[in-house]
Amino acid sequence: MAKAPKPKSPTYNIGDQVVIKSGGPTMTVEKPVCNHSSGEFIGTYKCQWFAGKKLDTGTFPEASLEAFVPKS
């Protein structure tokens, strides 16, 4: 009998700064999204960012994000 795949751990943590690979503002990870019943990470993140003075939020798949690297 085949073993069930090991649950994936989030790459990013609360407070990490990320950007969408295709471009956009720097966002802060609010939380990795987990399955309500199992608590298992489902591969997406709730992020927040400022659009001018307005705080915006959205949910993004891990594959669409990369770590923000400030330019020196």
N, C-alpha and C positions, 0 to 999 in steps of 0.2 A: 504494500500500500504506500502510495506517495505521501510525503510529508506536505503539510500546508505551508505555503510560502511565509517566511518570517515577515512580520509587519514592518513596513518602512518607517524609519525615524525621520523626523523633519530635519532638513538641512539648515533652516533658519530658525532663530529663536525670537521670542518677544523682545522688541527694541532694536533688532537688527535693521540696518538700512539697506534697501533693495531698490532696483529699478527694473522696469519691463525691458526685456532684451530688444524690443523694437523701438524703444525710446519713450520718454515721458519723464515726469517729475520723480525726484527721490522720494521714496515712501518708507514708512516705518512699519515693521511687522507688528500688528496688534496681537495676533495669536495664530498658531497653526490650527487648522480646522480638524476636529476629531469627530468620529462617529459617536453619536449620543449614547448608544447602548453599550458599545464595546470600549470606547475611549481610544480607539485606534486612529492614528493619523490617516486622513483620506487623500492627502496629496495637494491640498490647497491652503492658502493663507489669507486671512483677513488683514488688509493693510490700510493705512491711513496716510494722508498727505494734505498739504495746504494748497488750495487753488486760490491764490491771492490771500485774502484773510479768512476764506471759508475752509473749514476742515471737511475733507471728503473721505469716503471709505469705499473699499471694493474688495472683492474676493478674486484671487488669481491662482491659477495652477502653478505648481513649483517649476515646471518645465519652461514657463514663460518669464521667470525671474532670474536675476543674477545679483550678486552682492554689489552694492554701491562702492566705488573706489574714488575717493576725492582726488581731484587733479592738484598736483603740487605747484 
